[in-house]
Amino acid sequence: MIEKCKNENEEIKEAVEQLTQMSADEYERELYEIRERSRLTYNTEMNEARRKGLEEGEKRGEKREKKKLLKK
Protein backbone atom coordinates (compact mmCIF):
# COMPACT_ATOMS: atom_id res chain seq x y z
CA MET A 1 0.00 0.00 0.00
CA ILE A 2 2.84 2.40 0.85
CA GLU A 3 4.43 1.72 -2.50
CA LYS A 4 1.18 2.56 -4.29
CA CYS A 5 0.76 5.81 -2.32
CA LYS A 6 4.43 6.63 -2.75
CA ASN A 7 4.06 6.46 -6.50
CA GLU A 8 0.86 8.53 -6.54
CA ASN A 9 1.87 11.35 -4.21
CA GLU A 10 5.19 13.18 -4.30
CA GLU A 11 4.93 14.35 -0.67
CA ILE A 12 4.41 10.79 0.55
CA LYS A 13 7.32 9.65 -1.57
CA GLU A 14 9.58 12.28 0.01
CA ALA A 15 8.38 11.41 3.52
CA VAL A 16 9.05 7.70 2.98
CA GLU A 17 12.53 8.49 1.68
CA GLN A 18 13.27 10.72 4.68
CA LEU A 19 12.02 8.12 7.13
CA THR A 20 14.13 5.47 5.44
CA GLN A 21 17.23 7.65 5.73
CA MET A 22 16.51 8.65 9.31
CA SER A 23 15.88 5.11 10.47
CA ALA A 24 19.28 4.11 9.13
CA ASP A 25 21.05 6.81 11.20
CA GLU A 26 20.73 6.44 14.98
CA TYR A 27 21.59 10.09 15.65
CA GLU A 28 18.95 11.35 13.20
CA ARG A 29 16.41 8.95 14.67
CA GLU A 30 17.10 10.28 18.18
CA LEU A 31 16.75 13.87 16.97
CA TYR A 32 13.45 12.99 15.32
CA GLU A 33 12.18 11.36 18.51
CA ILE A 34 13.18 14.40 20.58
CA ARG A 35 11.43 16.76 18.15
CA GLU A 36 8.35 14.55 18.09
CA ARG A 37 8.16 14.37 21.90
CA SER A 38 8.57 18.15 22.08
CA ARG A 39 5.81 18.66 19.53
CA LEU A 40 3.46 16.30 21.37
CA THR A 41 4.23 17.91 24.73
CA TYR A 42 3.62 21.38 23.30
CA ASN A 43 0.30 20.34 21.76
CA THR A 44 -0.80 18.67 25.00
CA GLU A 45 0.10 21.72 27.07
CA MET A 46 -1.64 24.09 24.66
CA ASN A 47 -4.80 21.96 24.63
CA GLU A 48 -4.81 21.81 28.43
CA ALA A 49 -4.33 25.59 28.70
CA ARG A 50 -7.15 26.13 26.19
CA ARG A 51 -9.43 23.79 28.14
CA LYS A 52 -8.67 25.56 31.42
CA GLY A 53 -9.22 28.96 29.80
CA LEU A 54 -12.61 27.93 28.47
CA GLU A 55 -13.56 26.48 31.83
CA GLU A 56 -12.55 29.69 33.60
CA GLY A 57 -14.44 31.78 31.05
CA GLU A 58 -17.59 29.73 31.55
CA LYS A 59 -17.37 30.17 35.33
CA ARG A 60 -16.94 33.95 34.97
CA GLY A 61 -19.88 34.07 32.59
CA GLU A 62 -22.05 32.13 35.02
CA LYS A 63 -21.11 34.51 37.86
CA ARG A 64 -22.02 37.53 35.73
CA GLU A 65 -25.36 36.00 34.84
CA LYS A 66 -26.11 35.32 38.50
CA LYS A 67 -25.28 38.95 39.38
CA LYS A 68 -27.58 40.19 36.62
CA LEU A 69 -30.42 37.98 37.82
CA LEU A 70 -29.97 39.09 41.43
CA LYS A 71 -30.11 42.78 40.43
CA LYS A 72 -33.52 42.31 38.78
N, C-alpha and C positions, 0 to 999 in steps of 0.2 A: 504494500500500500504506500509506504514512504517513497519507494522508487517511482510509482505512478505520480504522486503529488510532486515529487522533486522535478520530474520532467515537465509538469504542467505549470508550475509556478516558480518563477525565478527567485523570489524571496525565500521560499522553502528550500530551494536548492542551495542557496547561500548559507542558510541557517544550518542545514545538514552538514555542509562542508566545514563550517566553523566548529560545530560540535565534534565532528570527527577529528579535527586538528587539536582541539582543546583536550579531548579525552586522551589523546596520545601523549600530552605534555602534563605531567603532574603539577607543575607550578601554575600553569594556565588554568588547570582544573580547580586548584585551590583558590585562585583569584576569583574565578567564576562563582564558586560556592560562597565566598565572602561577600561578593557583590549581591548575590541572590539573597543571602540571609539579611543583609542590610536593607535591601529593597522590601523584603517581606516584613521586617521589623518596622520600617518606616510606614508602610501601608497599614499595619496593624495599629500602630500608635495614632496615626491620623484618623482612622475609623473610630477608635475609642474616644479620641478627643471630640470628634464630630458628634458621636452618640451622647457624650456627657454634655456638650453644649446644647444640643436639642432638648435633652432632659431638663437642664437648667432653665432654658427658655420657656418650656412648657410650664414649669413650676412658677416662674415669674408671671406668666400670662394668667395662670389660675389665680394667683394672689391679687392681681389687678382686677380681675373679674369679680372676685369676692368683695373687694373694696368698693367697686362700683355698685354692686347689689346692696351693700350695707348702707350706702349713702342715699339710696332711693327710699 
